[in-house]
């Protein structure tokens, strides 16, 4: 499983990261079916469930998204040591959210095995995930 925190109105980091995860899944070939991506929004006020579902479909129809309640978001983010902060824009709905941009890779037993920084190449990530899949399959 790959867990990534982001938001649907993100102009650059989030779509780039999700495209990377989709490319990793493709590079894994048949093993790509074993990879589950999970996007957790840091903007539950704007990111409705229908919007999140449509956003995930842009990358891969099997990718899932979670929308913590605003009152639960800090606790969820803290459990991953993810930081986020709302930055107001010129209008009430034009704000952005700065946030940690790494990806958490879990093995098939549910343990975090890798933390991947933003900008990591899909081919290297696919290689690492492929090794994890092989090591936990035996």
Beta strands, then each sheet from edge to edge (+ up, - down):
strand 1: 2-6
strand 2: 37-41
strand 3: 64-66
strand 4: 84-87
strand 5: 96-99
strand 6: 103-106
strand 7: 112-116
sheet 1: 3+ 2+ 1+ 6- 7+
sheet 2: 4+ 5-
end
